[in-house]
């Protein structure tokens, strides 16, 4: 996307009203975002209709420590959408109060809260290389087909540390080609590093990928066929790998490896512009990354370095300036973070 920073700053100039704010449990307050309206070409959908095939369904988790990122992700999605009133957000959280905070900043938002009980997954989580990856909510994506309404056939899952700079409808329209999910694949990545030597040295395990062109993909941006997932019992397959991990350590990196074990080589491809990931420095704190070559539609601060934390510390990375215009946080002195 040419002149990306200039375009984002110009679009962000729409601004928002600071007249309605609410503190969350982190003692943060957020301004009210502007309302966005459908273009004339958008199909009309009743505001209370959450089952229409014309709507774009987006699932996101709400976590206390990532709420500021969620706010920015929602704002960027609406701002760049041609049919923002046709978007339905499905928030997954263990804290209903966070949903109330979202509604204070987005009182017009068409959304539902789905409570995630962490108890079923807590006993399955193995310690990973980063503490944030061990949160039960990080595994909520495993259970989306059971958490979401059964009338939904397809959902777009987004992490809380993303910013969209193109119309989300283009991503949601990705052809699934009979596959259970679609995501950008990175076949040049070293796939072997995601599993331990004990995994690769055990033929009964390593043969899991036999006959599959297994490539790394990031689970922070996925288009999911909920019907095919339910019929295929993919949640059970993921859980079975997590149970094995508790008995013998076959991977180190949180919720990603079970997805690779079940889906790698069996997904529909999405253009890389829809997940410019790694902007958080992957798992190396303080490492600033550049954009990957090519066009950009979605920026993803995966990794330890979150843009809001780096901005607050006074040590932002250059690309954090692309996130800042969507920050709805209100400063303690009454100013607006941006």
C-alpha positions in Angstrom: 0.0 0.0 0.0 1.6 3.3 -1.1 2.2 6.1 1.4 0.8 3.8 4.1 1.7 6.1 7.1 0.2 9.2 5.4 -3.0 7.4 4.5 -3.5 6.0 8.0 -2.9 9.4 9.6 -5.3 11.1 7.2 -8.0 8.5 7.8 -7.4 8.6 11.6 -8.1 12.4 11.5 -11.8 11.5 11.7 -11.1 11.5 15.4 -13.7 10.8 18.1 -15.6 12.3 21.0 -14.0 12.2 24.4 -17.3 13.0 26.1 -17.9 9.4 27.3 -15.2 7.4 28.9 -15.1 4.5 31.4 -12.2 3.2 33.5 -11.4 -0.5 33.2 -9.8 -2.6 35.9 -6.4 -1.3 34.8 -7.6 2.2 35.7 -7.5 3.1 32.0 -10.1 5.4 30.4 -11.0 5.4 26.8 -12.7 8.0 24.6 -15.9 7.3 22.6 -15.1 6.3 19.0 -16.9 7.9 16.1 -19.8 6.1 14.5 -19.3 4.7 11.0 -22.1 4.1 8.4 -22.7 1.7 5.6 -22.2 2.8 2.0 -25.3 2.7 -0.3 -24.1 -0.5 -1.9 -24.3 -2.5 1.4 -27.1 -5.0 1.9 -29.4 -4.0 4.7 -29.2 -6.2 7.8 -31.4 -5.7 10.9 -29.3 -4.6 13.9 -30.3 -7.6 16.0 -29.7 -10.2 13.3 -26.6 -12.2 14.1 -27.2 -15.1 11.8 -27.4 -13.3 8.4 -25.1 -14.7 5.7 -24.6 -11.1 4.5 -22.9 -10.1 7.8 -19.2 -10.3 8.5 -18.6 -12.1 11.8 -15.4 -11.4 13.7 -14.3 -13.2 16.8 -11.9 -11.6 19.2 -10.8 -12.4 22.8 -11.0 -9.7 25.5 -8.2 -9.7 28.0 -7.6 -7.1 30.7 -4.0 -6.6 29.6 -4.8 -6.4 25.9 -8.0 -4.3 26.0 -6.2 -1.2 24.7 -5.1 -3.3 21.7 -8.6 -4.6 21.2 -10.0 -1.1 21.1 -7.6 -0.1 18.4 -8.3 -3.2 16.4 -12.0 -2.6 16.5 -11.7 1.0 15.5 -9.4 0.3 12.6 -11.7 -2.5 11.3 -14.7 -0.2 11.4 -12.9 2.8 9.9 -11.7 1.0 6.8 -14.9 -1.1 6.2 -17.3 -0.2 3.4 -20.1 -1.8 5.4 -19.2 -1.3 9.0 -22.9 -1.7 10.2 -22.9 -5.2 8.7 -20.0 -6.3 11.0 -20.8 -8.5 13.9 -18.2 -8.7 16.7 -18.2 -11.8 18.9 -16.1 -11.2 22.0 -14.8 -14.1 24.0 -13.9 -13.4 27.6 -14.0 -14.5 31.2 -14.6 -10.9 32.3 -18.0 -9.5 31.4 -16.9 -6.1 32.6 -14.5 -5.8 29.6 -17.5 -6.0 27.3 -19.1 -3.1 29.1 -16.0 -1.1 28.6 -16.0 -1.8 24.9 -19.7 -0.7 24.7 -18.8 2.6 26.4 -16.4 3.5 23.6 -18.5 1.8 20.8 -22.1 2.3 22.0 -23.4 1.5 18.5 -21.4 -1.7 18.1 -23.3 -4.8 17.0 -21.7 -7.4 19.2 -22.2 -10.3 21.5 -20.3 -11.5 24.5 -19.5 -15.2 24.8 -18.3 -16.3 28.2 -15.2 -18.5 28.2 -14.8 -20.7 31.2 -11.0 -21.4 31.6 -11.4 -24.6 33.7 -11.6 -27.1 30.8 -8.3 -26.0 29.2 -6.3 -25.1 32.3 -5.2 -28.7 32.9 -4.1 -29.0 29.3 -1.7 -26.0 29.2 2.0 -26.7 29.3 4.5 -24.0 30.2 5.8 -22.2 27.1 8.7 -19.9 26.3 6.5 -16.8 27.1 4.2 -16.4 30.1 1.5 -14.5 28.1 1.1 -17.6 25.9 0.1 -19.7 28.9 -3.1 -17.8 29.5 -6.2 -20.0 29.1 -7.8 -17.3 27.0 -5.0 -17.8 24.4 -6.6 -21.2 23.8 -10.1 -19.9 23.4 -9.7 -20.1 19.6 -9.6 -23.9 19.9 -13.3 -23.8 21.0 -14.8 -21.2 18.7 -17.3 -23.6 17.1 -18.8 -24.4 20.4 -18.6 -20.9 21.9 -20.3 -19.2 18.9 -23.9 -19.4 17.9 -24.7 -22.5 15.9 -26.3 -20.4 13.1 -22.9 -19.1 12.1 -21.2 -20.9 9.3 -18.0 -18.8 9.0 -16.0 -16.5 11.3 -12.9 -14.4 11.0 -10.7 -14.7 14.0 -8.4 -11.7 14.9 -5.8 -11.3 17.6 -6.0 -8.1 19.7 -2.7 -6.7 18.5 -3.7 -6.1 14.9 -4.6 -3.0 12.9 -6.5 -3.2 9.6 -5.8 -0.7 6.8 -8.1 -2.3 4.2 -11.7 -3.4 4.0 -12.2 -6.5 6.2 -14.8 -7.7 3.7 -12.0 -8.7 1.3 -10.4 -10.9 3.9 -13.7 -12.4 5.1 -14.5 -13.3 1.5 -11.5 -15.6 1.2 -12.5 -18.8 -0.6 -12.0 -21.7 1.7 -12.0 -24.3 -1.1 -13.4 -27.1 1.1 -10.8 -26.5 3.9 -11.6 -25.9 7.5 -9.7 -22.6 7.7 -7.7 -20.2 5.7 -4.6 -18.1 6.7 -1.4 -16.7 5.2 1.2 -19.5 4.9 4.9 -19.0 5.2 6.6 -21.9 3.6 10.1 -20.4 3.7 10.0 -20.5 7.5 11.9 -23.2 9.3 9.0 -25.5 10.2 11.2 -27.9 12.3 11.8 -25.3 15.1 8.2 -25.4 16.3 8.7 -29.0 17.7 11.2 -30.6 20.0 13.9 -33.1 18.9 12.0 -35.8 20.7 9.1 -35.1 18.4 11.2 -35.4 15.2 13.1 -38.4 16.5 9.9 -40.4 17.1 8.6 -41.8 13.7 5.1 -42.3 14.9 4.9 -38.5 15.6 7.0 -37.0 12.8 5.0 -39.0 10.2 2.1 -36.8 11.2 3.2 -34.5 8.4 3.9 -37.2 5.8 2.2 -36.4 2.5 1.4 -32.9 3.7 3.1 -29.7 2.4 3.3 -28.4 6.0 4.0 -24.7 6.3 4.0 -22.3 9.2 1.0 -20.1 9.6 0.1 -17.6 12.3 -3.1 -18.2 14.2 -3.7 -14.6 14.9 -5.6 -14.1 11.6 -7.8 -17.0 10.4 -10.9 -17.4 8.3 -12.7 -20.4 9.8 -15.4 -22.7 8.3 -17.4 -23.4 11.5 -19.5 -26.1 9.9 -16.6 -28.0 8.5 -14.8 -27.6 11.8 -17.7 -29.0 13.8 -18.2 -32.0 11.5 -14.5 -32.7 11.4 -14.2 -32.7 15.2 -11.1 -30.4 15.0 -11.4 -29.2 18.6 -11.0 -32.8 19.8 -8.0 -33.3 17.5 -6.3 -30.2 19.0 -7.1 -31.3 22.5 -5.6 -34.8 21.9 -2.2 -33.2 20.9 -2.3 -31.0 24.0 -2.9 -34.1 26.1 0.1 -35.8 24.5 2.2 -32.7 25.2 1.4 -33.1 28.9 2.8 -36.6 28.8 5.9 -35.9 26.7 7.1 -32.5 25.6 6.8 -32.2 21.9 6.7 -28.4 21.4 7.6 -25.2 23.3 5.4 -22.4 21.9 1.9 -22.2 23.4 -1.3 -22.7 21.4 0.4 -22.6 17.9 1.9 -26.1 17.6 -1.4 -28.0 18.0 -2.8 -25.9 15.2 0.2 -26.8 13.0 -0.1 -30.5 13.9 -3.8 -30.5 12.9 -4.0 -28.1 10.1 -0.6 -27.4 8.5 -0.7 -28.3 4.8 -4.5 -28.6 5.0 -5.6 -25.0 4.8 -6.6 -22.5 2.2 -4.0 -19.8 1.4 -4.5 -16.1 2.1 -2.4 -13.3 0.6 0.5 -12.3 2.9 -0.7 -8.7 2.9 -3.4 -9.8 5.4 -0.9 -10.7 8.2 2.2 -8.5 8.3 3.1 -10.3 11.5 6.1 -10.2 13.8 6.0 -6.4 14.4 6.3 -7.1 18.1 9.7 -8.5 17.6 8.5 -12.1 17.7 9.8 -13.4 21.1 12.8 -11.0 21.4 12.0 -8.0 23.6 13.2 -4.7 22.2 13.7 -5.9 18.7 12.2 -3.6 16.1 11.0 -5.2 12.8 10.5 -3.8 9.4 7.5 -4.6 7.2 7.8 -7.6 4.9 8.1 -6.7 1.2 4.8 -6.2 -0.6 1.4 -4.6 0.0 -0.1 -4.2 3.5 -3.7 -4.7 4.5 -3.2 -5.8 8.2 -0.4 -5.1 10.6 0.2 -7.6 13.4 2.3 -6.9 16.5 2.8 -10.5 17.4 5.6 -11.1 19.8 6.6 -9.6 23.2 6.7 -6.0 22.1 3.2 -4.4 22.1 3.0 -0.9 20.5 1.0 0.6 23.4 3.6 -0.6 26.0 6.5 0.6 23.9 4.8 4.0 23.3 4.1 4.4 27.1 7.7 3.5 27.9 9.0 6.2 25.6 10.9 3.6 23.4 8.6 3.0 20.5 9.7 1.2 17.3 9.2 3.2 14.1 6.2 1.1 13.0 4.4 1.7 16.3 3.5 5.1 14.7 1.1 3.2 12.5 -0.8 1.9 15.5 -0.9 5.1 17.5 -3.7 6.9 15.5 -6.1 4.2 16.6 -5.3 4.4 20.3 -8.5 5.4 22.2 -6.7 5.7 25.6 -7.3 9.0 27.5 -4.3 10.4 29.3 -4.5 11.0 33.0 -4.1 14.7 32.4 -7.2 14.7 30.2 -5.4 14.5 26.8 -5.8 11.8 24.2 -3.2 9.2 23.5 -2.3 9.2 19.8 
